[in-house]
Amino acid sequence: MRPLALAVTAAILFLLSLPARGQLLSRTPPPDTVKYQMKDGSFLAFRQVNLSMGEIGFEIMITSNIKGKNAPKLEFRIDRPKGKKIGTLRIPDTADTTYHLKLTGQLRNAFGIHDLFLVAKGEGEFQISGFGFIHNYYAER
């Protein structure tokens, strides 16, 4: 019986040591803490976006601390960074707090599947921490 008790004790100790090994792995930050620094000429790309699903605009979470009179802009372009412009959004000074900005309107020039580019223009830097679509849920009626 003693060898069996010794084997069971060893197995239990081995299983208890497994979580400690897993804790040594590096952890990636949650997606909501990732921020993208934007300045003149930089862009974010979203590949193969279906703009035929009733979208009427975009919502962006930004943080900025812009000094000066010339506020930067964020341009929404399709197919390439210098492609057709489907919208523009001015970036205000948010005093380092997070704002939700919305760009709404007709996206009929962007109907179909396209690569979507968010291109920063102008002076000043800002951070993007979130991006989403605003849907028109009554489009099917």
N, C-alpha and C positions, 0 to 999 in steps of 0.2 A: 504493500500500500504506500509506503514511503516514496518510491519513485513516481507513482502516479500523482501524489500530492505535490511533489517537487515540480513535475511537469506542468500541472495546472497553475501553480504559483508563478512559474516562469512565463507561461502564456498570458496570464493576467497582467503581469508587470510589463510585458512586451506591448500589449494592447494599450495600456495606460501611457506608454511613452510615445505612441504614434501622434497624438495631437501636438506634442511639443515639437516634433520634427516639422510638422506643417506650419508652425508659427515662424519658422526661420525663413520662409519664402517671402520675398518682397511683395507688398500689396500695391496694386494700382489704385490711384485716387478715384472716388466715385465720379461719374460723368458730369455731375452738376458743378464740380469744382474746376473743371477745365475751362480756361479762358484763352481766347485767341487775340493776340496783339495785332492791331490793324493800323497801318499808316499809308501814306500816298503810294499807290501802285500795288499794294498787297491785296490778295484775294483769297476767298474760300470757294472751293468747288464742290458741287454736289452732282454726281454722275447719274445720268438716265432718270431724271425726275419726270414723272407723269403729271403734266399740267392740264390734264383733261378731266380731272376729278371734281370740278366745281370750286376750284380755288379762286378766291377774290382778293387775296393779298397775302402778306407775310407779317409775322410778328418776330421781333428781335429783342433780346435782352442785352443791353449794352451798359458799360461803365466808362465814363470819360471825365477828364479834368482838363478841359481845353481853355487855354488862355489866349485872348486875342479876338479880333472881330471876324475873322474868316473861319467859320465852322466847316469841318470836313463833311463830305457826303458819302453815302454808301449807294453805289449803283448796282442794280440788278440786271444782269446781262445773260443772254442765252447762247449756247453752243461754244463760246470761247470768251476769254477775258475782254476782248475788244469787239465782241459780237453785238447783236441788236439789243438796245437798251429797252427794258420793259418797265422800269421804274427807278426813282431816285428818292432817297431819304436823307434829310439833313440830320446831322448828329449834334445834339445840344450838349452844353456843359452840364453834367449830372452831379458834379461835386463828389465824385468817387462813390456814389450810390448806384444801385442797379435800377435801370428804367426799362420798361417794356414799351417799345416803339412799334407802331403799326403802319404798314404801307398797304392801303387798300385801293382798289380800282379795277378797271377791266383789264384782264390779262389775255385778251383775245389775240394779241400779237404773238403769244407764247403757247398757243394751243398745241397739244401733242407732247411727245417725249423729247426732252432736251437736257443738255448739261446746263446747270444753273450756276452762275458765278456771282458772288458778292464782292464787288471791287471797291476799295477805298480810294477816294479822291480828295485832294485839298490838304491844307496844313493841319497839323495836330494828330494825336494818336488817341485811339480808343480801344476798348476790349469788347469782344463778343463772347457771351457766355451761354447763349441759347438762341435757337432758331426754330421756327415752326410755320405752318401754313394756316391761313384763315380760310375756312371752307364756307361755301354758300350751300347750306343744307336744303334750301328750297329750290335749287337749280333743276331738280328732276320733275317738278310739278308742272 
